[in-house]
């Protein structure tokens, strides 16, 4: 006999809620992935990264050869991943999330610094052996890996300095931990408070080669052309606390070793002592690896005195500013403290000198020179809005060019500056000192250098490179190549 009714199973409410939650989660996840996929297609692709200070990859040009080899599709894949919409915003968000998981000790954080092995204390106060791979923000050459004996190099250089006209630079009192010598296996970046420092590891061997190539320029140019060497110390030399200084080599020792190996008739310009005297002023950027324009002013003043040319006081300049600047060191370190503590980028425009700036821009493909544009005249100073991370490009807009500045100084002195990006900030302060200034980057030059300098009647040649590049083998190779290369035809 069948029952009058059957009791139906009733699902518990908790199970219903769990099932509904799972469905909602799957729907949300699906929609999120679809939204991300749609945004990658619909939203405009990024073309440059202000955080990374570079142009992003361009969509590849189709060729049958690249298609068959697979290079074309590989380049499309690289373009797709490199040009993600809102790239910088996503990078900044990721950095902020990483910071939540991190920690700081005594306000200091080290980035990409390898293990340090203590050694017995050598006869000198710098590390007895420095094996370093240093990040070079200005170029894509392989890192320098040199191992030198500081004790041997110092002993050799003492004899040389007694015989030469240039004198070694006296050290400036610094609070440096002298208890342990350190073998630096992988230099990186230290963030001390709100200041980023790029840790230095130089090479006496490369320093000798650097001095040697400058000597070759003097020998080739003869007595009628003055040749100067200005090695610019970086901020880590003046602002590293003991806990950070132990990871650094001595820039001063390397600068002095270059001086020891210069010819008597090459003039060493001591900007180290000058900058040390003003280190309590804003002579270096906090969030950028470059010096500040004020530091370049003091260095230019020292050079003008050495060259025996007039020099305009900073009161003869109009000070301009880009607010909320966050420079290269945030991109290199990804340290959120730098992003959250922007600074003012000041630069100075001369008021009492007439000048014109002529540009000879190179055409680059994958970083290589493939041609040149027609010369044109433009402003020496590029204008950037507040918050723009490219503000250091205020000076001439970058490096891949030769720049000629013609002034109304009329003293017959013509200067060529061979430089890395630190040297970009020097010309404004020398416009009242020379009637012509040629600015030549160490990576971008297509002429035989002696022919170029002779044809343009250059009377003074200044090598202005930071301490990293003065101890980098590729710098020497570039300057050596300029001496022997034939004119490229553009």
C-alpha positions, 0 to 999 in steps of 0.5 A: 500500500503506497503512502498518501505522500512522499517526504521530499529531501530538503537541502540544508541552507548552509549547502545552498549558500556554499553552492551559491558562493562557489557559482558567484566566485566562478562567475566573478573569476571568469568575468575578471579574466574576460575583462583583463583579456578585453582590456588588453585588446580594447585599451590603447597599448602603452608606448613608453614607461616613465617609471623605467625611463624607456620607449617600449617595444614597437610592433614588428615589421612583417618580412617573409624571412622573419615569419619563416624563422619564427622571429616575427611571431616571437617579436609580436609576443614580446611587443604584446607583453611589453606594451601592456595597457597602464603598464606603469600603474600596474607596476606601481601597484605591484610595488606597493603590494610587495612593500607590505610584505617587506621590512626595513632595518634602521631606515635602510634597505639594500636592493640586489646586493650579494653576500659579503665575505669579510677578509683580513684588513689590508694595509689600506682602508679600502677593500683589498680586493673588489670584485663587482658587477655594477649596474650601469643605467646609461648603457647596455654593455655587460657589467665590468668584472675586474679583480684588483689588488688595492695594496699593489695598485696604491704602491705603484701609483705613489711613485707615479704621482711624485713624477707628475704635475697633477696631485692626488686629491686629499680624502674628505672625512667620512664615517666609514666602517674600517673594521672589516674589508669586504668582497663585494660580489654583486653591487646594487642599490641602497635606500637610506631614508628617502635617498637611493645610493648606487653602490660603487665597485671600481677597477684600478686596471680599467682606471689605468686604461681610462687615463691611457686613452685620454693621454692618447687624445692629448698626444694626437691633438698636440700642444695647441689643444688643452685636455682635461679629465673631470671624474665626477663622484656619485652620491654614494661617496658622500652619503653612505652610512657605515652599514652601507659604506662597507659594501662600496669601493672607494671612488676617491682611490680610483679617481686618484689612480687615474690622476696618477696615470695621466700625462703631465700636460693633461689637467685633472680637474678636482671636483671631488673636493668641491662637491664634498665642500657642498655636500650639505646642499642639494647637489645630488638627486635623492631619487635619481642616480644623477647629480643635481644641476647645482652640483654641476654648477660647482663642478663647472666653476672648478673647471672654468678656473682650471681652464682660465676662462670667465664664469657666470655666477649662479645669480646670472641664471633664472632658476626653474623647477619641475615639482614632484620628480621621481627619478631613475632609482625608483625604476631600478629598485622598485622601492616604494619609499622613493615613489612616495617621497618625490623631490624638486628638480631644479635647473638654471637658464642663463639670462645674460648670454645669447646662444643658439643650439644646433642638434645633430640627432642620430637615428637608432634601431635597437640602440644602434646608430643607423643614420642621422637626421638633418641638423636643426636648431632648437632649445637647449632646455626641454620643458617637462610638467610637474611629476614627469620622471623624464625631467633630467632630459631637460638638458638637450632631451637625451644622449643620442646626438651631437650638440653644438652651442654657439654663444656670443662670448667671443673669446676664441675658446671652443670646448668639446665635452666628451661625457656620459649623461652626468655631463649633460648638466654642464654646458649651461654653466659654461655658455658664458665661458666659451664661444662654442661648445660641442657636446659628444656622448661617449656612445654616440659619435660617427666621426673620426674624433681628431678630424672633427676637433681639428676641423671645428677649431676646438681649443679645449677638450673635457672628459666629464664622466662619472666614477662608474664610467671612468672604471668601466671597460666599455667607456675606454673602448668607445673613446678608443674607437673614436680615435681610429674610426672613419667618418660614417658618412652622416 
